[in-house]
Amino acid sequence: MDIDNDVDLLQKVHLLESTFADTCNWMTINKLKLNTDKTEFLIISSKTRRKPVPEISLDLGGIFVQPSIHARNLGVHIDSHFSLNVHVTNVIKSCYISLRNINSIRPYLTQAAAETVVHAFISSRLDFCNSLFIGLPAYTIKRLQKIQNAAAKLTTCCRSRFVHVTPILRELHWLPVASRIEFKVLVLTHRCIYGSAPNYLSNAIVIKKANVNTRSSTTLSLTIPRSRGVMYSKRSFRIAAPMLWNALPKDLKHINVFETFKNHLKTFLFNKYFC
């Protein structure tokens, strides 16, 4: 749960407890049992919060659960400050293990086969839920970029540590990690605008409507909502998505065919980074 103040925290704790009680009753009626020993909850707050987070336990049917330092949800490790450092570290560890294994069989693979293996074991991990990485500090993104650089050199059999990796990425036509994050967010935004995204995402996007028919009113811009914070607000989808979308060219934003939009978007981001 994310919190703004102590009163908001207490209200959400009571809401969780009542929701848990209703869930237990529903499962009991349906002859099921909830495993409370594996239940955990996480309080997400800012590092710059003036007051420390109060010590609160969650009453789950007589079992009191203390807040965790980090929790795992759908394969993503989320910490109490939503810095995703734990998740990034785990991704890097698993990628380096895969890189060592691929390196042992690289002499027996063609470059096309090696690229397929790298995409299966490295790129898929870097792209998994990477829309959560939007707005992370540059040094965190740089840690992930080192993985992609190592994978690119392994694919092209480049053994030198002093060779610049940018020409290799351009030759392989790979978007860097930062551009891949933007690509994922913009693809989700396109789905929201043209009606193929879930409601919980589509409701976060508001198309800007101009009162006067001007040149800017035909560019399909999105409204950027106001926010109180700076550090966390730019990382939310409802703010980050409109900011990235409004920066796209006009002709790109009006492509309503999804696959065509993806191809043109990748070309745009590729030229933006390498050219």
Secondary structure, 3 states (H helix, E strand, C coil): CECCCHHHHHHHHHHHHHHHHHHHHHHHHCCCCCCHHHCCCCCECCCCCCCCCCCCCEEECCEEECCCCEEEECCEEEECCCCCHHHHHHHHHHHHHHHHHHHHHHHHCCHHHHHHHHHHHHHHHHHCCHHHHCCCCHHHHHHHHHHHHHHHHHHCCCCCCCCCCHHHHHHHCCCCHHHHHHHHHHHHHHHHHCCCCCHHHHCCCCECCCCCCCHHHHCCCECCCCCCCCCCHHHCHHHHHHHHHHCCCHHHHCCCCHHHHHHHHHHHHHHHHHC
